[in-house]
Amino acid sequence: TGLDFEGVRKEFLDDDHTPLMVVNIGRPGPDAWFPRSPRLSYEQVVTTV
């Protein structure tokens, strides 16, 4: 897969957790696509302290 599981574990996880990769294999259904939701504005997502 090219994913460095040991590197991910050392960088982001403690000794009690193990990285896991899930791969979805298949084809989307004919009605799987829908319009993109609108983007949130800067003011809606950022709080300046």
PQR file with spaces between the fields and no chain letter, atoms N, CA, C, O and H, PARSE charges and radii, in Angstrom:
ATOM       1  N    THR     1       0.817   -1.205    0.000 -0.4000 1.5000
ATOM       2  CA   THR     1       0.000    0.000    0.000 -0.0000 2.0000
ATOM       3  C    THR     1       0.853    1.258    0.000  0.5500 1.7000
ATOM       4  O    THR     1       0.382    2.314   -0.421 -0.5500 1.4000
ATOM       5  N    GLY     2       2.074    1.175    0.453 -0.4000 1.5000
ATOM       6  CA   GLY     2       2.922    2.350    0.547 -0.0000 2.0000
ATOM       7  C    GLY     2       2.770    3.092    1.861  0.5500 1.7000
ATOM       8  O    GLY     2       3.507    4.045    2.114 -0.5500 1.4000
ATOM       9  H    GLY     2       2.457    0.317    0.795  0.4000 1.0000
ATOM      10  N    LEU     3       1.842    2.685    2.693 -0.4000 1.5000
ATOM      11  CA   LEU     3       1.625    3.342    3.982 -0.0000 2.0000
ATOM      12  C    LEU     3       2.609    2.798    5.007  0.5500 1.7000
ATOM      13  O    LEU     3       2.734    1.585    5.176 -0.5500 1.4000
ATOM      14  H    LEU     3       1.244    1.911    2.487  0.4000 1.0000
ATOM      15  N    ASP     4       3.298    3.690    5.681 -0.4000 1.5000
ATOM      16  CA   ASP     4       4.268    3.308    6.716 -0.0000 2.0000
ATOM      17  C    ASP     4       3.537    3.213    8.054  0.5500 1.7000
ATOM      18  O    ASP     4       3.493    4.178    8.818 -0.5500 1.4000
ATOM      19  H    ASP     4       3.197    4.675    5.544  0.4000 1.0000
ATOM      20  N    PHE     5       2.966    2.048    8.328 -0.4000 1.5000
ATOM      21  CA   PHE     5       2.181    1.866    9.551 -0.0000 2.0000
ATOM      22  C    PHE     5       3.012    2.129   10.802  0.5500 1.7000
ATOM      23  O    PHE     5       2.528    2.751   11.748 -0.5500 1.4000
ATOM      24  H    PHE     5       3.001    1.264    7.708  0.4000 1.0000
ATOM      25  N    GLU     6       4.238    1.670   10.814 -0.4000 1.5000
ATOM      26  CA   GLU     6       5.097    1.880   11.985 -0.0000 2.0000
ATOM      27  C    GLU     6       5.391    3.367   12.167  0.5500 1.7000
ATOM      28  O    GLU     6       5.404    3.861   13.294 -0.5500 1.4000
ATOM      29  H    GLU     6       4.631    1.166   10.045  0.4000 1.0000
ATOM      30  N    GLY     7       5.624    4.075   11.078 -0.4000 1.5000
ATOM      31  CA   GLY     7       5.856    5.515   11.161 -0.0000 2.0000
ATOM      32  C    GLY     7       4.632    6.262   11.670  0.5500 1.7000
ATOM      33  O    GLY     7       4.755    7.180   12.481 -0.5500 1.4000
ATOM      34  H    GLY     7       5.613    3.674   10.162  0.4000 1.0000
ATOM      35  N    VAL     8       3.456    5.876   11.198 -0.4000 1.5000
ATOM      36  CA   VAL     8       2.206    6.490   11.668 -0.0000 2.0000
ATOM      37  C    VAL     8       2.024    6.226   13.154  0.5500 1.7000
ATOM      38  O    VAL     8       1.673    7.133   13.909 -0.5500 1.4000
ATOM      39  H    VAL     8       3.356    5.130   10.539  0.4000 1.0000
ATOM      40  N    ARG     9       2.262    4.986   13.578 -0.4000 1.5000
ATOM      41  CA   ARG     9       2.102    4.646   14.995 -0.0000 2.0000
ATOM      42  C    ARG     9       3.042    5.466   15.855  0.5500 1.7000
ATOM      43  O    ARG     9       2.623    6.015   16.874 -0.5500 1.4000
ATOM      44  H    ARG     9       2.548    4.250   12.965  0.4000 1.0000
ATOM      45  N    LYS    10       4.317    5.559   15.461 -0.4000 1.5000
ATOM      46  CA   LYS    10       5.297    6.305   16.259 -0.0000 2.0000
ATOM      47  C    LYS    10       4.968    7.791   16.322  0.5500 1.7000
ATOM      48  O    LYS    10       5.135    8.418   17.368 -0.5500 1.4000
ATOM      49  H    LYS    10       4.656    5.112   14.633  0.4000 1.0000
ATOM      50  N    GLU    11       4.499    8.360   15.209 -0.4000 1.5000
ATOM      51  CA   GLU    11       4.256    9.801   15.134 -0.0000 2.0000
ATOM      52  C    GLU    11       2.958   10.224   15.812  0.5500 1.7000
ATOM      53  O    GLU    11       2.910   11.283   16.439 -0.5500 1.4000
ATOM      54  H    GLU    11       4.363    7.851   14.359  0.4000 1.0000
ATOM      55  N    PHE    12       1.904    9.414   15.696 -0.4000 1.5000
ATOM      56  CA   PHE    12       0.579    9.871   16.110 -0.0000 2.0000
ATOM      57  C    PHE    12      -0.083    9.066   17.220  0.5500 1.7000
ATOM      58  O    PHE    12      -1.005    9.570   17.862 -0.5500 1.4000
ATOM      59  H    PHE    12       1.943    8.555   15.187  0.4000 1.0000
ATOM      60  N    LEU    13       0.355    7.825   17.472 -0.4000 1.5000
ATOM      61  CA   LEU    13      -0.370    6.960   18.394 -0.0000 2.0000
ATOM      62  C    LEU    13       0.489    6.561   19.581  0.5500 1.7000
ATOM      63  O    LEU    13       1.718    6.570   19.510 -0.5500 1.4000
ATOM      64  H    LEU    13       1.104    7.416   16.950  0.4000 1.0000
ATOM      65  N    ASP    14      -0.177    6.212   20.673 -0.4000 1.5000
ATOM      66  CA   ASP    14       0.560    5.683   21.818 -0.0000 2.0000
ATOM      67  C    ASP    14       0.658    4.164   21.677  0.5500 1.7000
ATOM      68  O    ASP    14       0.210    3.605   20.676 -0.5500 1.4000
ATOM      69  H    ASP    14      -1.176    6.205   20.731  0.4000 1.0000
ATOM      70  N    ASP    15       1.233    3.506   22.655 -0.4000 1.5000
ATOM      71  CA   ASP    15       1.469    2.064   22.560 -0.0000 2.0000
ATOM      72  C    ASP    15       0.191    1.229   22.630  0.5500 1.7000
ATOM      73  O    ASP    15       0.214    0.037   22.325 -0.5500 1.4000
ATOM      74  H    ASP    15       1.597    3.960   23.468  0.4000 1.0000
ATOM      75  N    ASP    16      -0.927    1.849   23.030 -0.4000 1.5000
ATOM      76  CA   ASP    16      -2.184    1.115   23.154 -0.0000 2.0000
ATOM      77  C    ASP    16      -3.000    1.097   21.858  0.5500 1.7000
ATOM      78  O    ASP    16      -4.046    0.451   21.801 -0.5500 1.4000
ATOM      79  H    ASP    16      -0.946    2.818   23.278  0.4000 1.0000
ATOM      80  N    HIS    17      -2.536    1.795   20.822 -0.4000 1.5000
ATOM      81  CA   HIS    17      -3.302    1.886   19.581 -0.0000 2.0000
ATOM      82  C    HIS    17      -2.473    1.401   18.398  0.5500 1.7000
ATOM      83  O    HIS    17      -1.244    1.471   18.409 -0.5500 1.4000
ATOM      84  H    HIS    17      -1.686    2.319   20.869  0.4000 1.0000
ATOM      85  N    THR    18      -3.167    0.911   17.383 -0.4000 1.5000
ATOM      86  CA   THR    18      -2.532    0.392   16.175 -0.0000 2.0000
ATOM      87  C    THR    18      -3.212    1.010   14.961  0.5500 1.7000
ATOM      88  O    THR    18      -4.441    1.060   14.915 -0.5500 1.4000
ATOM      89  H    THR    18      -4.165    0.854   17.374  0.4000 1.0000
ATOM      90  N    PRO    19      -2.450    1.483   13.975 -0.5600 1.5000
ATOM      91  CA   PRO    19      -3.084    2.035   12.773  0.2800 2.0000
ATOM      92  C    PRO    19      -3.799    0.942   11.978  0.5500 1.7000
ATOM      93  O    PRO    19      -3.394   -0.220   11.987 -0.5500 1.4000
ATOM      94  N    LEU    20      -4.854    1.337   11.301 -0.4000 1.5000
ATOM      95  CA   LEU    20      -5.645    0.421   10.494 -0.0000 2.0000
ATOM      96  C    LEU    20      -5.992    1.129    9.192  0.5500 1.7000
ATOM      97  O    LEU    20      -6.327    2.313    9.202 -0.5500 1.4000
ATOM      98  H    LEU    20      -5.183    2.281   11.294  0.4000 1.0000
ATOM      99  N    MET    21      -5.916    0.424    8.086 -0.4000 1.5000
ATOM     100  CA   MET    21      -6.283    0.998    6.792 -0.0000 2.0000
ATOM     101  C    MET    21      -7.457    0.212    6.237  0.5500 1.7000
ATOM     102  O    MET    21      -7.423   -1.018    6.189 -0.5500 1.4000
ATOM     103  H    MET    21      -5.644   -0.538    8.078  0.4000 1.0000
ATOM     104  N    VAL    22      -8.503    0.930    5.815 -0.4000 1.5000
ATOM     105  CA   VAL    22      -9.679    0.302    5.234 -0.0000 2.0000
ATOM     106  C    VAL    22      -9.778    0.763    3.783  0.5500 1.7000
ATOM     107  O    VAL    22      -9.702    1.959    3.501 -0.5500 1.4000
ATOM     108  H    VAL    22      -8.530    1.929    5.854  0.4000 1.0000
ATOM     109  N    VAL    23      -9.944   -0.173    2.876 -0.4000 1.5000
ATOM     110  CA   VAL    23     -10.054    0.136    1.451 -0.0000 2.0000
ATOM     111  C    VAL    23     -11.423   -0.323    0.967  0.5500 1.7000
ATOM     112  O    VAL    23     -11.798   -1.481    1.148 -0.5500 1.4000
ATOM     113  H    VAL    23     -10.006   -1.145    3.105  0.4000 1.0000
ATOM     114  N    ASN    24     -12.162    0.588    0.354 -0.4000 1.5000
ATOM     115  CA   ASN    24     -13.470    0.268   -0.189 -0.0000 2.0000
ATOM     116  C    ASN    24     -13.303   -0.102   -1.661  0.5500 1.7000
ATOM     117  O    ASN    24     -12.821    0.703   -2.456 -0.5500 1.4000
ATOM     118  H    ASN    24     -11.857    1.529    0.207  0.4000 1.0000
ATOM     119  N    ILE    25     -13.697   -1.304   -2.015 -0.4000 1.5000
ATOM     120  CA   ILE    25     -13.588   -1.764   -3.395 -0.0000 2.0000
ATOM     121  C    ILE    25     -14.994   -1.968   -3.935  0.5500 1.7000
ATOM     122  O    ILE    25     -15.811   -2.649   -3.317 -0.5500 1.4000
ATOM     123  H    ILE    25     -14.089   -1.958   -1.368  0.4000 1.0000
ATOM     124  N    GLY    26     -15.269   -1.380   -5.081 -0.4000 1.5000
ATOM     125  CA   GLY    26     -16.582   -1.531   -5.691 -0.0000 2.0000
ATOM     126  C    GLY    26     -16.880   -0.369   -6.610  0.5500 1.7000
ATOM     127  O    GLY    26     -16.022    0.472   -6.880 -0.5500 1.4000
ATOM     128  H    GLY    26     -14.605   -0.827   -5.583  0.4000 1.0000
ATOM     129  N    ARG    27     -18.100   -0.338   -7.082 -0.4000 1.5000
ATOM     130  CA   ARG    27     -18.537    0.726   -7.974 -0.0000 2.0000
ATOM     131  C    ARG    27     -19.678    1.489   -7.304  0.5500 1.7000
ATOM     132  O    ARG    27     -20.509    0.892   -6.620 -0.5500 1.4000
ATOM     133  H    ARG    27     -18.797   -1.021   -6.863  0.4000 1.0000
ATOM     134  N    PRO    28     -19.718    2.811   -7.501 -0.5600 1.5000
ATOM     135  CA   PRO    28     -20.837    3.572   -6.943  0.2800 2.0000
ATOM     136  C    PRO    28     -22.127    3.257   -7.698  0.5500 1.7000
ATOM     137  O    PRO    28     -22.107    2.936   -8.886 -0.5500 1.4000
ATOM     138  N    GLY    29     -23.232    3.354   -6.993 -0.4000 1.5000
ATOM     139  CA   GLY    29     -24.529    3.153   -7.627 -0.0000 2.0000
ATOM     140  C    GLY    29     -24.849    4.300   -8.575  0.5500 1.7000
ATOM     141  O    GLY    29     -24.174    5.328   -8.534 -0.5500 1.4000
ATOM     142  H    GLY    29     -23.249    3.614   -6.028  0.4000 1.0000
ATOM     143  N    PRO    30     -25.853    4.154   -9.422 -0.5600 1.5000
ATOM     144  CA   PRO    30     -26.174    5.191  -10.398  0.2800 2.0000
ATOM     145  C    PRO    30     -26.634    6.502   -9.761  0.5500 1.7000
ATOM     146  O    PRO    30     -26.512    7.556  -10.385 -0.5500 1.4000
ATOM     147  N    ASP    31     -27.148    6.463   -8.555 -0.4000 1.5000
ATOM     148  CA   ASP    31     -27.622    7.682   -7.890 -0.0000 2.0000
ATOM     149  C    ASP    31     -26.707    8.083   -6.727  0.5500 1.7000
ATOM     150  O    ASP    31     -27.160    8.718   -5.774 -0.5500 1.4000
ATOM     151  H    ASP    31     -27.247    5.606   -8.048  0.4000 1.0000
ATOM     152  N    ALA    32     -25.427    7.716   -6.801 -0.4000 1.5000
ATOM     153  CA   ALA    32     -24.499    7.967   -5.690 -0.0000 2.0000
ATOM     154  C    ALA    32     -24.023    9.414   -5.625  0.5500 1.7000
ATOM     155  O    ALA    32     -23.526    9.844   -4.584 -0.5500 1.4000
ATOM     156  H    ALA    32     -25.060    7.201   -7.575  0.4000 1.0000
ATOM     157  N    TRP    33     -24.160   10.166   -6.695 -0.4000 1.5000
ATOM     158  CA   TRP    33     -23.605   11.523   -6.744 -0.0000 2.0000
ATOM     159  C    TRP    33     -24.685   12.549   -6.447  0.5500 1.7000
ATOM     160  O    TRP    33     -25.838   12.386   -6.846 -0.5500 1.4000
ATOM     161  H    TRP    33     -24.564    9.817   -7.541  0.4000 1.0000
ATOM     162  N    PHE    34     -24.303   13.601   -5.749 -0.4000 1.5000
ATOM     163  CA   PHE    34     -25.229   14.674   -5.425 -0.0000 2.0000
ATOM     164  C    PHE    34     -24.454   15.985   -5.424  0.5500 1.7000
ATOM     165  O    PHE    34     -23.229   15.967   -5.309 -0.5500 1.4000
ATOM     166  H    PHE    34     -23.366   13.733   -5.425  0.4000 1.0000
ATOM     167  N    PRO    35     -25.135   17.124   -5.550 -0.5600 1.5000
ATOM     168  CA   PRO    35     -24.432   18.409   -5.591  0.2800 2.0000
ATOM     169  C    PRO    35     -23.640   18.664   -4.309  0.5500 1.7000
ATOM     170  O    PRO    35     -24.032   18.235   -3.224 -0.5500 1.4000
ATOM     171  N    ARG    36     -22.536   19.360   -4.455 -0.4000 1.5000
ATOM     172  CA   ARG    36     -21.696   19.696   -3.311 -0.0000 2.0000
ATOM     173  C    ARG    36     -22.434   20.657   -2.388  0.5500 1.7000
ATOM     174  O    ARG    36     -23.136   21.554   -2.856 -0.5500 1.4000
ATOM     175  H    ARG    36     -22.218   19.708   -5.337  0.4000 1.0000
ATOM     176  N    SER    37     -22.280   20.478   -1.093 -0.4000 1.5000
ATOM     177  CA   SER    37     -22.859   21.402   -0.121 -0.0000 2.0000
ATOM     178  C    SER    37     -22.115   22.726   -0.196  0.5500 1.7000
ATOM     179  O    SER    37     -20.943   22.752   -0.570 -0.5500 1.4000
ATOM     180  H    SER    37     -21.709   19.750   -0.713  0.4000 1.0000
ATOM     181  N    PRO    38     -22.776   23.830    0.155 -0.5600 1.5000
ATOM     182  CA   PRO    38     -22.087   25.123    0.089  0.2800 2.0000
ATOM     183  C    PRO    38     -20.958   25.202    1.109  0.5500 1.7000
ATOM     184  O    PRO    38     -21.028   24.601    2.182 -0.5500 1.4000
ATOM     185  N    ARG    39     -19.919   25.950    0.760 -0.4000 1.5000
ATOM     186  CA   ARG    39     -18.797   26.152    1.678 -0.0000 2.0000
ATOM     187  C    ARG    39     -19.201   27.110    2.789  0.5500 1.7000
ATOM     188  O    ARG    39     -19.980   28.039    2.574 -0.5500 1.4000
ATOM     189  H    ARG    39     -19.862   26.438   -0.111  0.4000 1.0000
ATOM     190  N    LEU    40     -18.662   26.871    3.979 -0.4000 1.5000
ATOM     191  CA   LEU    40     -18.902   27.783    5.091 -0.0000 2.0000
ATOM     192  C    LEU    40     -18.050   29.024    4.901  0.5500 1.7000
ATOM     193  O    LEU    40     -16.966   28.961    4.320 -0.5500 1.4000
ATOM     194  H    LEU    40     -18.029   26.116    4.153  0.4000 1.0000
ATOM     195  N    SER    41     -18.537   30.138    5.386 -0.4000 1.5000
ATOM     196  CA   SER    41     -17.762   31.374    5.289 -0.0000 2.0000
ATOM     197  C    SER    41     -16.652   31.378    6.341  0.5500 1.7000
ATOM     198  O    SER    41     -16.687   30.609    7.301 -0.5500 1.4000
ATOM     199  H    SER    41     -19.417   30.190    5.858  0.4000 1.0000
ATOM     200  N    TYR    42     -15.688   32.240    6.147 -0.4000 1.5000
ATOM     201  CA   TYR    42     -14.576   32.385    7.083 -0.0000 2.0000
ATOM     202  C    TYR    42     -15.099   32.656    8.493  0.5500 1.7000
ATOM     203  O    TYR    42     -14.621   32.062    9.459 -0.5500 1.4000
ATOM     204  H    TYR    42     -15.660   32.865    5.366  0.4000 1.0000
ATOM     205  N    GLU    43     -16.072   33.545    8.609 -0.4000 1.5000
ATOM     206  CA   GLU    43     -16.618   33.923    9.914 -0.0000 2.0000
ATOM     207  C    GLU    43     -17.324   32.756   10.608  0.5500 1.7000
ATOM     208  O    GLU    43     -17.397   32.726   11.837 -0.5500 1.4000
ATOM     209  H    GLU    43     -16.461   34.027    7.824  0.4000 1.0000
ATOM     210  N    GLN    44     -17.834   31.818    9.853 -0.4000 1.5000
ATOM     211  CA   GLN    44     -18.531   30.673   10.436 -0.0000 2.0000
ATOM     212  C    GLN    44     -17.572   29.639   11.021  0.5500 1.7000
ATOM     213  O    GLN    44     -17.964   28.864   11.893 -0.5500 1.4000
ATOM     214  H    GLN    44     -17.775   31.843    8.856  0.4000 1.0000
ATOM     215  N    VAL    45     -16.335   29.614   10.561 -0.4000 1.5000
ATOM     216  CA   VAL    45     -15.426   28.552   10.982 -0.0000 2.0000
ATOM     217  C    VAL    45     -14.214   29.017   11.768  0.5500 1.7000
ATOM     218  O    VAL    45     -13.508   28.189   12.344 -0.5500 1.4000
ATOM     219  H    VAL    45     -16.016   30.243    9.853  0.4000 1.0000
ATOM     220  N    VAL    46     -13.952   30.317   11.811 -0.4000 1.5000
ATOM     221  CA   VAL    46     -12.750   30.813   12.479 -0.0000 2.0000
ATOM     222  C    VAL    46     -13.135   31.693   13.652  0.5500 1.7000
ATOM     223  O    VAL    46     -13.974   32.585   13.522 -0.5500 1.4000
ATOM     224  H    VAL    46     -14.525   30.990   11.343  0.4000 1.0000
ATOM     225  N    THR    47     -12.520   31.441   14.797 -0.4000 1.5000
ATOM     226  CA   THR    47     -12.662   32.300   15.961 -0.0000 2.0000
ATOM     227  C    THR    47     -11.295   32.880   16.269  0.5500 1.7000
ATOM     228  O    THR    47     -10.345   32.137   16.514 -0.5500 1.4000
ATOM     229  H    THR    47     -11.839   30.717   14.903  0.4000 1.0000
ATOM     230  N    THR    48     -11.189   34.190   16.260 -0.4000 1.5000
ATOM     231  CA   THR    48      -9.925   34.855   16.546 -0.0000 2.0000
ATOM     232  C    THR    48      -9.879   35.224   18.017  0.5500 1.7000
ATOM     233  O    THR    48     -10.801   35.851   18.539 -0.5500 1.4000
ATOM     234  H    THR    48     -11.961   34.794   16.061  0.4000 1.0000
ATOM     235  N    VAL    49      -8.816   34.837   18.674 -0.4000 1.5000
ATOM     236  CA   VAL    49      -8.669   35.113   20.103 -0.0000 2.0000
ATOM     237  C    VAL    49      -7.739   36.286   20.284  0.5500 1.7000
ATOM     238  O    VAL    49      -7.472   36.693   21.414 -0.5500 1.4000
ATOM     239  H    VAL    49      -8.067   34.327   18.250  0.4000 1.0000
